[in-house]
Amino acid sequence: MNPIMQAAAAHLSEQQQSEALLLALLRDALLPLGVRAELRDNDTALMIPRPQVGLPVWVFVGYGGAYFSWQSAEKRHSVSDVPGAAQVLADYVGL
C-alpha cells in the first residue's frame, strides 16, 4: 500500500473510532432516560428498540461526523449536544 493509501486508511479508522465513541456516549446518555440501546454493526450504529410495537430506530453519525442521524437521515441532532440528542431520541421512540 502506498503512503497516501496508508494515510487514508489511518484517518478512516480514527474517524470510525470517533463515531463509535460518540454513539457510546449517546447510549450512556439514553440510559438515565429509560431508553435501552445497543451498539451494532461493528460500533457503526446504535439500535434503539421501541417500547411498543414497531421497528427499532437506527442511529448513525453522519454529515461528516457533525450529527447523529436517524429515520433515513431525515432526523438529526448535533453531536456536540449529546444530552439533547438523547432527549430528542427518547421523545421520538415514545418514552
Backbone as JSON Lines, residues from 0, in Angstrom:
{"i":0,"aa":"M","n":[0.85,-1.17,0.0],"ca":[0.0,0.0,0.0],"c":[0.9,1.24,0.0]}
{"i":1,"aa":"N","n":[0.57,2.2,-0.85],"ca":[1.4,3.41,-0.93],"c":[1.11,4.33,0.26]}
{"i":2,"aa":"P","n":[1.97,5.29,0.52],"ca":[1.8,6.17,1.7],"c":[0.48,6.93,1.72]}
{"i":3,"aa":"I","n":[-0.02,7.33,0.56],"ca":[-1.29,8.05,0.52],"c":[-2.43,7.14,0.96]}
{"i":4,"aa":"M","n":[-2.43,5.91,0.49],"ca":[-3.47,4.97,0.9],"c":[-3.35,4.63,2.38]}
{"i":5,"aa":"Q","n":[-2.14,4.52,2.9],"ca":[-1.94,4.24,4.33],"c":[-2.5,5.38,5.17]}
{"i":6,"aa":"A","n":[-2.23,6.61,4.75],"ca":[-2.74,7.77,5.5],"c":[-4.27,7.81,5.46]}
{"i":7,"aa":"A","n":[-4.83,7.49,4.31],"ca":[-6.3,7.47,4.19],"c":[-6.89,6.39,5.08]}
{"i":8,"aa":"A","n":[-6.28,5.22,5.12],"ca":[-6.77,4.12,5.96],"c":[-6.67,4.48,7.43]}
{"i":9,"aa":"A","n":[-5.58,5.13,7.83],"ca":[-5.4,5.53,9.23],"c":[-6.45,6.56,9.63]}
{"i":10,"aa":"H","n":[-6.72,7.5,8.74],"ca":[-7.73,8.52,9.03],"c":[-9.11,7.89,9.14]}
{"i":11,"aa":"L","n":[-9.41,6.96,8.27],"ca":[-10.71,6.31,8.31],"c":[-10.92,5.58,9.63]}
{"i":12,"aa":"S","n":[-9.9,4.88,10.09],"ca":[-10.06,4.16,11.35],"c":[-10.2,5.14,12.52]}
{"i":13,"aa":"E","n":[-9.52,6.27,12.47],"ca":[-9.68,7.29,13.52],"c":[-11.1,7.83,13.5]}
{"i":14,"aa":"Q","n":[-11.63,8.07,12.31],"ca":[-13.0,8.57,12.19],"c":[-13.99,7.54,12.71]}
{"i":15,"aa":"Q","n":[-13.78,6.27,12.38],"ca":[-14.67,5.22,12.87],"c":[-14.61,5.13,14.38]}
{"i":16,"aa":"Q","n":[-13.41,5.27,14.96],"ca":[-13.28,5.24,16.42],"c":[-14.02,6.41,17.05]}
{"i":17,"aa":"S","n":[-13.91,7.58,16.44],"ca":[-14.6,8.76,16.95],"c":[-16.12,8.57,16.9]}
{"i":18,"aa":"E","n":[-16.61,8.01,15.79],"ca":[-18.04,7.78,15.66],"c":[-18.53,6.75,16.69]}
{"i":19,"aa":"A","n":[-17.74,5.71,16.92],"ca":[-18.1,4.69,17.91],"c":[-18.15,5.31,19.3]}
{"i":20,"aa":"L","n":[-17.21,6.2,19.61],"ca":[-17.21,6.87,20.91],"c":[-18.45,7.74,21.06]}
{"i":21,"aa":"L","n":[-18.8,8.5,20.03],"ca":[-20.0,9.34,20.09],"c":[-21.26,8.51,20.3]}
{"i":22,"aa":"L","n":[-21.36,7.39,19.6],"ca":[-22.52,6.52,19.77],"c":[-22.56,5.91,21.17]}
{"i":23,"aa":"A","n":[-21.4,5.57,21.72],"ca":[-21.35,5.03,23.08],"c":[-21.77,6.09,24.09]}
{"i":24,"aa":"L","n":[-21.34,7.33,23.88],"ca":[-21.75,8.42,24.77],"c":[-23.27,8.64,24.69]}
{"i":25,"aa":"L","n":[-23.82,8.55,23.49],"ca":[-25.26,8.7,23.32],"c":[-26.0,7.56,24.02]}
{"i":26,"aa":"R","n":[-25.5,6.35,23.85],"ca":[-26.12,5.19,24.53],"c":[-26.13,5.41,26.04]}
{"i":27,"aa":"D","n":[-25.01,5.87,26.58],"ca":[-24.93,6.11,28.03],"c":[-25.86,7.23,28.47]}
{"i":28,"aa":"A","n":[-26.07,8.24,27.63],"ca":[-26.98,9.34,27.96],"c":[-28.44,8.91,27.88]}
{"i":29,"aa":"L","n":[-28.72,7.88,27.1],"ca":[-30.1,7.39,26.97],"c":[-30.53,6.57,28.19]}
{"i":30,"aa":"L","n":[-29.6,5.9,28.84],"ca":[-29.93,5.01,29.96],"c":[-30.69,5.7,31.08]}
{"i":31,"aa":"P","n":[-30.24,6.87,31.58],"ca":[-31.0,7.53,32.65],"c":[-32.41,7.96,32.23]}
{"i":32,"aa":"L","n":[-32.64,8.05,30.92],"ca":[-33.97,8.42,30.42],"c":[-34.86,7.2,30.23]}
{"i":33,"aa":"G","n":[-34.34,6.02,30.58],"ca":[-35.11,4.8,30.46],"c":[-35.11,4.18,29.08]}
{"i":34,"aa":"V","n":[-34.18,4.61,28.24],"ca":[-34.1,4.1,26.88],"c":[-32.94,3.11,26.79]}
{"i":35,"aa":"R","n":[-33.29,1.89,26.4],"ca":[-32.28,0.85,26.2],"c":[-31.79,0.94,24.77]}
{"i":36,"aa":"A","n":[-30.48,0.94,24.59],"ca":[-29.89,1.0,23.25],"c":[-28.62,0.15,23.23]}
{"i":37,"aa":"E","n":[-28.26,-0.33,22.06],"ca":[-27.05,-1.13,21.96],"c":[-26.3,-0.81,20.68]}
{"i":38,"aa":"L","n":[-24.97,-0.84,20.8],"ca":[-24.12,-0.64,19.63],"c":[-24.2,-1.87,18.75]}
{"i":39,"aa":"R","n":[-24.28,-1.66,17.45],"ca":[-24.39,-2.75,16.49],"c":[-23.46,-2.5,15.31]}
{"i":40,"aa":"D","n":[-23.35,-3.49,14.46],"ca":[-22.61,-3.38,13.2],"c":[-21.21,-2.79,13.4]}
{"i":41,"aa":"N","n":[-20.41,-3.49,14.2],"ca":[-19.03,-3.06,14.47],"c":[-18.96,-1.64,15.01]}
{"i":42,"aa":"D","n":[-19.88,-1.3,15.88],"ca":[-19.94,0.01,16.54],"c":[-20.18,1.17,15.57]}
{"i":43,"aa":"T","n":[-20.83,0.91,14.45],"ca":[-21.13,1.98,13.5],"c":[-22.57,2.45,13.59]}
{"i":44,"aa":"A","n":[-23.36,1.8,14.43],"ca":[-24.77,2.18,14.55],"c":[-25.25,1.88,15.97]}
{"i":45,"aa":"L","n":[-26.22,2.64,16.39],"ca":[-26.87,2.43,17.68],"c":[-28.31,2.0,17.39]}
{"i":46,"aa":"M","n":[-28.72,0.87,17.94],"ca":[-30.07,0.38,17.73],"c":[-30.89,0.64,19.0]}
{"i":47,"aa":"I","n":[-32.03,1.29,18.82],"ca":[-32.92,1.59,19.93],"c":[-34.24,0.87,19.67]}
{"i":48,"aa":"P","n":[-34.52,-0.21,20.43],"ca":[-35.81,-0.86,20.26],"c":[-36.93,0.05,20.76]}
{"i":49,"aa":"R","n":[-38.06,-0.01,20.1],"ca":[-39.2,0.79,20.54],"c":[-39.88,0.08,21.72]}
{"i":50,"aa":"P","n":[-40.39,0.85,22.68],"ca":[-41.04,0.21,23.84],"c":[-42.36,-0.47,23.46]}
{"i":51,"aa":"Q","n":[-43.01,0.02,22.45],"ca":[-44.24,-0.58,21.95],"c":[-43.91,-1.34,20.67]}
{"i":52,"aa":"V","n":[-44.9,-1.78,19.98],"ca":[-44.71,-2.48,18.71],"c":[-44.14,-1.51,17.68]}
{"i":53,"aa":"G","n":[-43.2,-1.98,16.91],"ca":[-42.63,-1.16,15.84],"c":[-41.19,-1.51,15.59]}
{"i":54,"aa":"L","n":[-40.7,-1.05,14.49],"ca":[-39.31,-1.3,14.13],"c":[-38.38,-0.48,15.02]}
{"i":55,"aa":"P","n":[-37.18,-1.0,15.27],"ca":[-36.23,-0.22,16.07],"c":[-35.75,1.01,15.31]}
{"i":56,"aa":"V","n":[-35.23,1.95,16.06],"ca":[-34.65,3.15,15.47],"c":[-33.14,2.92,15.37]}
{"i":57,"aa":"W","n":[-32.6,3.15,14.2],"ca":[-31.16,3.01,13.97],"c":[-30.56,4.41,13.91]}
{"i":58,"aa":"V","n":[-29.54,4.65,14.73],"ca":[-28.9,5.96,14.81],"c":[-27.47,5.82,14.31]}
{"i":59,"aa":"F","n":[-27.07,6.75,13.46],"ca":[-25.73,6.77,12.9],"c":[-25.12,8.14,13.14]}
{"i":60,"aa":"V","n":[-23.8,8.23,13.01],"ca":[-23.13,9.52,12.99],"c":[-22.92,9.85,11.52]}
{"i":61,"aa":"G","n":[-23.45,10.98,11.1],"ca":[-23.37,11.35,9.69],"c":[-23.01,12.8,9.5]}
{"i":62,"aa":"Y","n":[-23.15,13.23,8.26],"ca":[-22.86,14.61,7.9],"c":[-21.44,15.0,8.31]}
{"i":63,"aa":"G","n":[-20.49,14.12,7.96],"ca":[-19.09,14.41,8.26],"c":[-18.75,14.34,9.73]}
{"i":64,"aa":"G","n":[-19.54,13.61,10.5],"ca":[-19.3,13.48,11.93],"c":[-19.93,14.58,12.76]}
{"i":65,"aa":"A","n":[-20.78,15.4,12.15],"ca":[-21.36,16.54,12.86],"c":[-22.69,16.24,13.53]}
{"i":66,"aa":"Y","n":[-23.41,15.21,13.05],"ca":[-24.76,14.95,13.55],"c":[-25.0,13.47,13.82]}
{"i":67,"aa":"F","n":[-25.84,13.21,14.83],"ca":[-26.48,11.91,14.96],"c":[-27.65,11.97,13.99]}
{"i":68,"aa":"S","n":[-27.87,10.93,13.23],"ca":[-29.0,10.94,12.31],"c":[-29.76,9.64,12.39]}
{"i":69,"aa":"W","n":[-31.07,9.72,12.12],"ca":[-31.95,8.55,12.14],"c":[-33.11,8.83,11.19]}
{"i":70,"aa":"Q","n":[-33.96,7.83,11.02],"ca":[-35.09,7.88,10.1],"c":[-34.61,8.28,8.7]}
{"i":71,"aa":"S","n":[-33.71,7.44,8.17],"ca":[-33.14,7.65,6.83],"c":[-32.54,9.04,6.69]}
{"i":72,"aa":"A","n":[-31.91,9.52,7.76],"ca":[-31.22,10.81,7.83],"c":[-32.19,12.0,7.7]}
{"i":73,"aa":"E","n":[-33.5,11.75,7.85],"ca":[-34.45,12.86,7.86],"c":[-34.45,13.58,9.2]}
{"i":74,"aa":"K","n":[-34.08,12.88,10.26],"ca":[-33.99,13.46,11.59],"c":[-32.51,13.52,11.97]}
{"i":75,"aa":"R","n":[-32.13,14.58,12.66],"ca":[-30.73,14.67,13.1],"c":[-30.61,15.63,14.28]}
{"i":76,"aa":"H","n":[-29.49,15.46,15.0],"ca":[-29.19,16.31,16.15],"c":[-27.68,16.41,16.27]}
{"i":77,"aa":"S","n":[-27.19,17.56,16.63],"ca":[-25.75,17.8,16.7],"c":[-25.05,16.88,17.7]}
{"i":78,"aa":"V","n":[-23.89,16.36,17.32],"ca":[-23.12,15.51,18.23],"c":[-22.51,16.31,19.37]}
{"i":79,"aa":"S","n":[-22.51,17.63,19.25],"ca":[-21.97,18.46,20.34],"c":[-22.95,18.59,21.5]}
{"i":80,"aa":"D","n":[-24.17,18.1,21.32],"ca":[-25.2,18.15,22.37],"c":[-25.74,16.74,22.62]}
{"i":81,"aa":"V","n":[-24.92,15.89,23.23],"ca":[-25.3,14.5,23.47],"c":[-26.54,14.41,24.37]}
{"i":82,"aa":"P","n":[-26.62,15.15,25.5],"ca":[-27.84,15.06,26.32],"c":[-29.09,15.49,25.57]}
{"i":83,"aa":"G","n":[-28.98,16.52,24.75],"ca":[-30.12,16.98,23.96],"c":[-30.53,15.94,22.94]}
{"i":84,"aa":"A","n":[-29.55,15.31,22.3],"ca":[-29.85,14.25,21.33],"c":[-30.54,13.08,22.01]}
{"i":85,"aa":"A","n":[-30.09,12.75,23.22],"ca":[-30.71,11.65,23.96],"c":[-32.17,11.97,24.27]}
{"i":86,"aa":"Q","n":[-32.45,13.19,24.67],"ca":[-33.83,13.58,24.98],"c":[-34.71,13.56,23.74]}
{"i":87,"aa":"V","n":[-34.19,14.06,22.62],"ca":[-34.95,14.06,21.37],"c":[-35.26,12.62,20.95]}
{"i":88,"aa":"L","n":[-34.27,11.73,21.08],"ca":[-34.49,10.33,20.71],"c":[-35.47,9.64,21.66]}
{"i":89,"aa":"A","n":[-35.38,9.96,22.94],"ca":[-36.33,9.37,23.9],"c":[-37.75,9.79,23.54]}
{"i":90,"aa":"D","n":[-37.93,11.04,23.19],"ca":[-39.25,11.5,22.76],"c":[-39.67,10.81,21.46]}
{"i":91,"aa":"Y","n":[-38.73,10.66,20.55],"ca":[-39.02,10.07,19.24],"c":[-39.48,8.62,19.36]}
{"i":92,"aa":"V","n":[-38.84,7.86,20.25],"ca":[-39.23,6.45,20.38],"c":[-40.46,6.26,21.25]}
{"i":93,"aa":"G","n":[-40.92,7.35,21.86],"ca":[-42.18,7.27,22.6],"c":[-42.05,7.09,24.09]}
{"i":94,"aa":"L","n":[-40.97,7.55,24.67],"ca":[-40.84,7.48,26.14],"c":[-41.05,8.83,26.77]}
